[in-house]
Amino acid sequence: MNREVPNTRGAPTPSAAAGFDVVGDDPGARGRLTIAPRVVERVAQRAVSEVDSATGSATRVLGIALGSGGDRARVSATVHADAADVTVEMSVTWPASVRGVTEQVRSRVVSQLRDLVGIQHTHVAIRVTALVTDEPEQRRVS
């Protein structure tokens, strides 16, 4: 059963027929979506928090940690079109493997940025600032 398909080349699109200004069928000609670095930082920070044994990084003054690491890692990002450079400062809960935790963090950040934000190329640099324990520190008196 052959049906003839009417030739619609050159016919106005429904948007143009309705009086809207239509640039064309090329999606690139319609505009641009700019992802702010803060969005990338928030998504990456959330991705880090979803990995077991990855915790926040303590504030440091002259190389000395002040207080605990907290629950959120420090994240900074720069965005270039569909690529991002992400830097994560975090602590790892001891006795977890630092290499294992950082690989999980890197994988999670890359996948979340790809799936949620649409960034296809991500470089993630991770700096582990401390190994922390879940137990409160016990001081010994000599």
C-alpha positions as CSV (number, residue, x, y, z in Angstrom):
1,M,0.0,0.0,0.0
2,N,1.7,3.2,-1.2
3,R,0.6,6.5,0.1
4,E,1.7,9.8,-1.3
5,V,3.2,12.1,1.3
6,P,2.5,15.8,0.6
7,N,5.6,17.9,0.0
8,T,5.9,20.2,3.0
9,R,9.2,21.8,2.0
10,G,9.0,25.5,2.1
11,A,5.7,25.4,3.9
12,P,5.6,27.5,7.1
13,T,6.0,25.7,10.4
14,P,3.1,25.9,12.9
15,S,5.1,28.4,14.9
16,A,5.7,30.7,11.9
17,A,2.1,30.3,10.8
18,A,1.0,31.5,14.3
19,G,3.2,34.6,13.9
20,F,6.1,33.6,16.1
21,D,9.6,34.6,15.1
22,V,11.2,31.3,14.0
23,V,15.0,31.2,13.5
24,G,15.0,27.8,11.8
25,D,15.3,24.1,12.5
26,D,18.9,24.3,13.7
27,P,18.8,24.0,17.5
28,G,22.2,25.8,17.7
29,A,20.6,28.9,16.1
30,R,17.9,29.1,18.8
31,G,20.1,30.3,21.6
32,R,22.5,29.1,24.2
33,L,22.2,27.5,27.7
34,T,24.9,28.7,30.1
35,I,25.6,26.6,33.2
36,A,26.9,28.6,36.1
37,P,29.9,27.3,38.0
38,R,27.8,27.4,41.2
39,V,25.3,24.9,39.7
40,V,28.2,22.5,38.9
41,E,29.6,23.0,42.4
42,R,26.3,22.2,44.1
43,V,25.7,19.1,42.0
44,A,29.3,17.9,42.6
45,Q,29.0,18.6,46.4
46,R,25.8,16.6,46.6
47,A,27.5,13.7,44.6
48,V,30.4,13.6,47.1
49,S,28.0,13.5,50.0
50,E,26.3,10.4,48.5
51,V,29.5,8.3,48.7
52,D,30.1,6.3,51.9
53,S,33.3,7.3,53.9
54,A,33.6,10.7,52.1
55,T,33.2,13.6,54.5
56,G,33.8,17.3,54.6
57,S,37.1,19.1,54.9
58,A,38.0,20.9,58.1
59,T,38.9,24.6,58.0
60,R,42.7,25.0,58.3
61,V,44.8,27.9,59.6
62,L,48.5,27.6,59.1
63,G,48.1,23.9,58.3
64,I,46.3,23.1,61.5
65,A,42.7,21.7,61.3
66,L,40.2,23.7,63.3
67,G,37.2,21.6,64.3
68,S,35.8,18.6,62.6
69,G,35.5,18.1,58.8
70,G,31.8,18.8,58.8
71,D,29.4,17.0,56.5
72,R,30.1,18.8,53.2
73,A,33.2,18.7,51.0
74,R,34.6,22.0,49.6
75,V,34.0,22.1,45.8
76,S,35.1,24.7,43.2
77,A,34.4,24.5,39.5
78,T,35.0,26.2,36.2
79,V,32.8,25.6,33.2
80,H,33.7,25.9,29.5
81,A,30.8,25.1,27.2
82,D,30.1,21.3,27.8
83,A,33.3,20.7,29.9
84,A,34.0,21.3,33.6
85,D,37.0,21.3,35.8
86,V,36.0,20.4,39.4
87,T,38.2,20.5,42.5
88,V,37.1,18.7,45.6
89,E,38.6,19.0,49.1
90,M,37.4,16.3,51.4
91,S,38.2,13.9,54.2
92,V,38.0,10.1,54.2
93,T,36.7,8.1,57.2
94,W,39.3,5.8,58.5
95,P,39.8,2.8,57.9
96,A,38.3,3.1,54.4
97,S,40.6,2.9,51.4
98,V,41.5,6.4,50.2
99,R,42.0,5.2,46.6
100,G,38.7,3.4,46.7
101,V,36.7,6.3,48.1
102,T,38.3,8.9,45.7
103,E,37.5,6.6,42.7
104,Q,33.9,6.4,43.9
105,V,33.7,10.1,44.4
106,R,35.2,10.8,40.9
107,S,32.9,8.4,39.2
108,R,29.8,9.8,41.1
109,V,30.6,13.4,40.3
110,V,31.2,12.7,36.6
111,S,28.0,10.6,36.2
112,Q,25.8,13.2,38.1
113,L,27.1,16.1,36.1
114,R,26.5,14.2,32.9
115,D,23.0,13.0,33.9
116,L,21.7,16.1,35.7
117,V,23.5,19.0,34.1
118,G,24.4,17.7,30.7
119,I,28.2,18.3,31.0
120,Q,29.9,15.6,29.0
121,H,33.5,16.2,29.8
122,T,34.5,16.5,33.4
123,H,38.0,16.6,35.0
124,V,37.8,16.0,38.8
125,A,40.8,16.7,41.0
126,I,40.4,15.4,44.5
127,R,42.5,16.5,47.5
128,V,42.1,14.4,50.7
129,T,42.9,16.7,53.6
130,A,42.5,14.3,56.4
131,L,41.6,10.8,57.6
132,V,39.0,11.0,60.3
133,T,37.5,8.5,62.7
134,D,33.9,8.2,63.8
135,E,35.0,7.7,67.4
136,P,35.6,10.8,69.6
137,E,39.2,11.5,70.2
138,Q,40.4,10.2,73.6
139,R,43.2,12.0,75.2
140,R,45.8,10.2,77.3
141,V,47.2,11.7,80.4
142,S,50.8,10.8,81.1
